[in-house]
């Protein structure tokens, strides 16, 4: 045997002895630990049949709601029959919530994570109900103290969700957090504290989104914030609160517009299609609600300027890489709305101006569609060309469905001739195929 070959054999034997020592030093994995490891695997790795989904998920969520309803009824019966004093009732609820929270950890350590999180949701519900009863029914706590305690419960669940990387637990924490203002309402107008609290919750949701691939949390935050905003506006809003309302409206608009940029690391983890779809939904809903706010907050003369300001914002966002097409389309829609508001404002004070206003809208839609197509051909932008085509479709719909019914005979002729000439010109451009679109 040559010296080199003998040396190689000695090195291989030494490596085998080292691997054997390392394997002996590692503890043997018990069956219980193996089950826990299996429970940590993503749910998507194993497809669940309908029976499993009903038994493990649907019944789980219904059970949580049923338990919380039962606890609420028990508190009412105990209050009506004076079984315990007010301090005893609140203390029993708080102790039950804390005990159930501790008990849930035992299930988590044994691998039953979904059930453990469900128990945590029930425990959090008990804590919220007990704190609500201490403030609302028994007057043991002041409003600030009860609110601070509920915020601590929400923050604890949020931190645990981040630590355990559990979107389900984060969802439960968000439900408790967004229900807190509803539980603590006393029929008085607390607009600034309410929106400040929602801003804190939304910031926390976006912070979790930056660290974890949980885009549905941002969608839930937007929907909850919108619901509170609509409810508060319907009950408490007055012109004296315009400044405060506008300030918070702008802040919330910017917060949710930042969602795609905060979530920059989540696409690969969550699945690009699902993640991007939810981000698009948040972006579209955010812009839509901003348009609704313009209509309800501003008068006829200033709506156009507000829409132009938002158009500038979304044109700036369109220059970034995230959802550029969506932002460009949104900006175009705000430009259309701004000019539409201006047309309405111009003709509003003129008597018998309904026909002139309608023909102005038709002309504006045709002009905007033609301009978008021209710029799209010039810049070779398919997004702009598609916007132009959509605007022309809108013009076709208005001319055939509105102008034909409302305009006089002379204006109908003008409207149809203008639309027909424009469509023929667009058709000629596409038939010439100046951009070689057919070859693509």
Secondary structure, 3 states (H helix, E strand, C coil): CCHHHHHHHHHHHHHHHHHHHHHHHCCCCCHHHHHHHHHHCCHHHCCCCHHHHHHHHHHHHHHHHHHHHHHHHHHHHHHHHCCCCHHHHHHHHHHHHHHHHHHHHHHHHCCCHHHHHHHHHHHHHHHHHHHHHHHHHCCCCCHHHHHHHHHHHHHHHHHHHHHHCCHHHHHHHHHHHHHHHHHCCCCCCCHHHHHHHHHHHHHHHHHHHHHCCCHHHHHHHHHHHHHHHHHHHHHHCCHHHHHHHHHHHHHHHHHHHCHHHHCCCCHHHHCHHHHHHHHHHHHHHHHHHHHHHHHHHCCHHHHHHHHHHHHHHHHHHHCCCCCHHHHHHHHHHHHHHHHHHHHHHHHHCCCCCHHHHHHHHHHHHHHHHHHHHHHHHHHCCHHHHHHHHHHHHHHHHHHHHHHHHHCCHHHHHHHHHHHHHHHHHHHHHHHHCCCCHHHC
